[in-house]
Amino acid sequence: MRFINPDLSMPANYFVQLEATDDELAALMHYLSFLVTEHVYDKVTRDGRFAPSPVWRKWASGTFVGFSGDRVMLKGGHRFIDSYEPIGYLATQSSHHSILEYIKTCYAKIRQVRGAGSLSNHVAVFTGMYSNFRHTKQHELLLAKHGFAYLRMLEVYNLAAIDGDLKSVVEVGGGSCVNAAVMIGAFGCKYTIIDLPETISVGFSFLKTIFPELRIALPNVVHGHIVGGGDFGSLLDKYDVVFMLPYQSDLIGSGAMDMAFNVSSFQEMNIEVANEYLSLLHRVLKPGGSLVLENLKVSREIKGNSFESYRLEGFTEVKMCEPAYANFVIKKLPRLEHFFYQGVKG
């Protein structure tokens, strides 16, 4: 082992503490052990189809999970309402700080002081844009726990205007799983999340704060189920939510899903990887199944990643627009715009 200095300029320095049950602690511990014993990080980064971009690998390196008694502490890029971001955050003694490191430290402190505005202001903006918006009965709880991210997902939910019976949903890049919480609250549907190993602990923990009784299978459970001869259908029968690593995603049966989502993570991938996921989502959706995307029109970080480069030939567009609230959130960043796309599998 060796000491390393944290990168203050990386947007993955939010901390949140959660109280957990013994079962929840055990589930996370077994999952984290699985990541090591099965060499998951290496498998994910070397994946020929779904390897994360260098930008994401850098961000993911700032995500940590810690345990103490009945507490879990998460560090990462998710700004929960109860998160905090240490202002000091420097080594107790060091003679090795360069001018660049001091500049990055100053940048981090400025970012903290400026913040992102008050939640009440964001709610007022959102309700001004969507005066008759729909929400689930978990609305106040989601606002109170992860309000900024929730408003983004609430916009997606309203733009998609989903009606009818929805039994199974798949999402690529679920992050903290706010969109999953919205959809589960609205439809009681079975939910499958394909994500990178560092993020899954955060999504699991957040879902458990909103729906403590959810039966959740983490990727180690998926691995054991399949090794034991089970199939994906029997896994969904047993669990409400299934988390899968990218290289496990081929286990999902063709035509198994009613709806598919990606919100704000295709923009963080190399375009070839985003298109591999689009092919996967086309395969697992039922005929007439709905695909919902909301990302930046042109990626801020990844060269060559833009909506025009998405391979959507297998879908028929039913809605395309600019999400007003999502664009309000990034209004101070010049030349960035989001798109909302909804299509159906032909």
N, C-alpha and C positions, 0 to 999 in steps of 0.2 A: 504494500500500500504506500501511498504518498499523499502529501497535502497538496491541495490546489486552491487557488484564489477564486472566489465566485465572481462571475461576470455581472456587474450591476446593471449594465445597459440592456441585458437580455430580458424580454418581457415575461419572465417566468419566476418572479420573486414574490408572489403572494403566498401567504401562509394562512391556513385555517385549521382550527382544532374541532374535533367531533367526538362525542361520546358514543361508544359502540358496545353492543352486546358481545358475549363470549362467542356466539356463533358467527357474528360479523367479523370479529377479530380473527377467528380461525380461518374463515373463508379467504380473507386477505392474505394471511400468513401462508396458507397452502398455495395460493396463486403466486405470491412473490417467490416462494421456494421453487415452484415449477419453472419460473422464468430463468432461474439459474441452472437447475438440474437438466432442463431440456435445451439449454443454450438458445433460448428464444430470441434474444437480441441479435445474435449472429444470423439466425434463420431469417429474421425479418429484414435486416439490412442487406442481406445477400439475395433476397427474393427477386427472381428474374422478372416478375410481372408487377409486383406491388411495393418495391423498395421505396422507403421514404426519401424525400429530397434532403440534401445537405442542410438546408435551412431548418427543416423540421428536426433533424437529428441534433442540431445545436440547441434548439428550444427544448427538446425532450430531455437533454442532458441536465436541465435545471429542475426536473420534476423528481420529488422524493416523497416517500411514505415513511412515517415514524410511529412507534408505539410506546405508550407509557401507561401501565395499569389498564383502565378501561377507555383510554383516550387514543385517538388516531390524529396525527398531524400530517397534513398534506401541504406540500410546497409545489407551486407550479404557476401556470399562466392564467388560472381561472380566478376572477375577482368576485368571490362571493360577498354578500353584504357583510358577513362577519369576518371577512379576511382582513389581514393587516400586512403592511409592507415595512419592514424595519428601515429606519432612516440611517442609523449608524452603519451597520453591516460592513465593517472593515475588520481586518485582522487586528488582534490586540497589539501586536508589535510587528513591524515590518520595515525593512529598509530597501525593499525591492520595487516600490511603486514607481512606475514610469509616468511621464507627463500624460501619455495617452490614457493610462488607468485613472489618473486624477480627473481628466476631462470627462471620461465615461461616468465616474462617480458623480460629478456635478450634474451631468445630464440626467442621471437617475433621480437625484434629489429634486431637480426642477420638475421632472415628470410627476413625482409624488405630490409636490406642492400644488401643481396645476390640477391634478386629478382629472375626472371626466364629468364634472357637473354633478348636481344632486339627483337622486332618483326621482324625487317629486317633480323636478323640472322635466325629466325624461318622460314620466307618466303623463304630464300635461301636454307635452308635444305629441305623444302617441295618441292620446284621446282626441286631440284636435285633428289629427289626420284620419283617425278611424273612430268616429263618434258612436257607431253602432257595432263595435267589434264583439265577436263571440269569444267566450272563454270557458274553461272548465271550472268545476267547483274547487279546484286547488289554486285558483287564481291568486288569492291573497297570500297564501303560503309561498307560492313560487315568487311573487314579488318580494316577500320578506326575506327569502333565502338566497336568491340569485337574480335579483330584479333586472339588472341591465341586460344580461343574456336572455332572460325570459321575454322581455319586450321584443327582442329580435325574433325569437321563435314564435311569439304570439302573432307577429306580423305575417310570418310564413303560413301559420295555421289559418289566418283569415284570408290571405290571398289565395290559398289553395281551395278554400270553400268546400271542404270535404263533407260529403253527405253519404248516407247509406251505411251498410254493414261493412266493417273493416276488421278482419280477423287477424291478419298477419302483416307486419311491417318490417322492412329491413332498412338500416341506415348505415352509410359509410361515414366514418369519422364523427361518431356521436359526441365526442368531447365530454363535457360534464353532464350530458344526457338530459338537458332541459327539454329539447324537442321530444325525446322519448317520454318524459314525464307528461308533457302536454298531450301527446297522442294516447298514452295509456289512460290518462285521466278522462279523455274524451270518448274513447271507444272500448277500453278494456281489452285492447288487442294484444296478441303475442308480439314480442318485439325482439328483433335480432340486430345486434350492433357489431359491425366490423371496425376494429380500431387498432391502434398501435399499443404496445404493451405498457408504456409509461402512463397513458391516459386512462386506461381501463379502471385502475384503482379509484380515480377521481369520479368517474361515471358511476361505478358501483356504490361508492359512499354517498353520492348525492341522491341517487334513486332511493336508497334506504332511508334518507331523511324525509322524503316525501311519501313513500309507500313502504313502511317498515315490514309489511307482510309479503312483499314480492318474493317469489321464488326465483333466484338468480343463479344461472350457471356461468361461472367464469371459465376462461379458456382451458384451465387445467381439468375442469369437470368435463368439458367438451372432449378433450383428449382421452380421458379415461373412459368416457361413454363409448367413443368410437373404437378404441382399442379393445373394449369389452364386447364388441360386436353389435352395438346399437347403431341406429341410423338417425339422421337429423329429425325426421318426423317424430320419432319416439322421444327425442330430446325436447322438442317443443311441447309435446304432450305433458311432459313432467315439469317443465319450467315456464315461468311467465316471460322472463328475459334471458336471452342467450348472448353472451359476449364471445366474439370470435376474433382470433388473430388473422391477419390477411391471408396467410398460407393455409388457414383452415376453411376459408370461404367456399371452396369447391364442394364442401360437404352439403351445402344447401341445395335442395332438389330443384330441378328446372320447373318453372311455373308454380313455385310454392308460395309466392308472396303477392299480396294485394296492392302494396304500395312501397315505394322506395324514396329515400331522401339523401341528399347531401347538402349541408349548409356550411359554407365558409371553410371547407377543408380541401376541396378540389383546387382552390386557388393556391394552396401550399404545396402542391405536388408537381412533379415533372408532368408535362402534358401527356406523355405516353402512359404514365401510371393512371392518370385520371381517365383516360380512354379505356384502359383495361378494366377499370371499375365500372365504367358505363356498359361495357360488354357483359360483365358479370351481372349487373342489375337488369339488363335486358333479358338475360337467360333466366334469372330466378323469378321475374315477374310473370304473373298470369297474363294471357291475352286480354287486353283492355285494362291491365293494371297501370297505375299512375306513377310517374316519375316526377319528383319535385326537386328543383335545384335552386339555390340562392348563393351566389358567389360574386366576387369582383369580376367586372367585364374583362379587365386586364390585370393579371396578378401583380401585386406590388413587389414580390420577392423573386418569382420564378420566370426567367426569360422564356418566351415562346408559349406561355400559358395564357390563353384568352378564350372567351366564349366561342369565338369564331373557329377555334381549333377543336372544339368538342365534337366527338363523333356521335351524332344523334339520329343517324339514318333510320334506325329501327323504331323510332318514336314519331308520333304525329303530334305536333304542337297544338295545345288547346289554350295556352295563355303565356304571354310574354310581356313583362312590364318592368319598370324600375321601382323597387321597394323604397318608399319615401322615408320611412323611419330609419332603415339601414343606412341610407345615404345621409340622413341628418347626423348620424353618429360619427361619420367620417368626413363631415363637411369641411373641417379644418385641414384636411389632407388633399392638396390640389391634384386634380386629374384622376381621382379615384371615383368609380361609380359601381354600384351593384346591379345585378340583373336578377329577376325572378323568372323562372321557366317552369312550366308544367306541361308534360306530354303524356301520351298513353302509348302503351306497347301495341303495335299493329298485329 
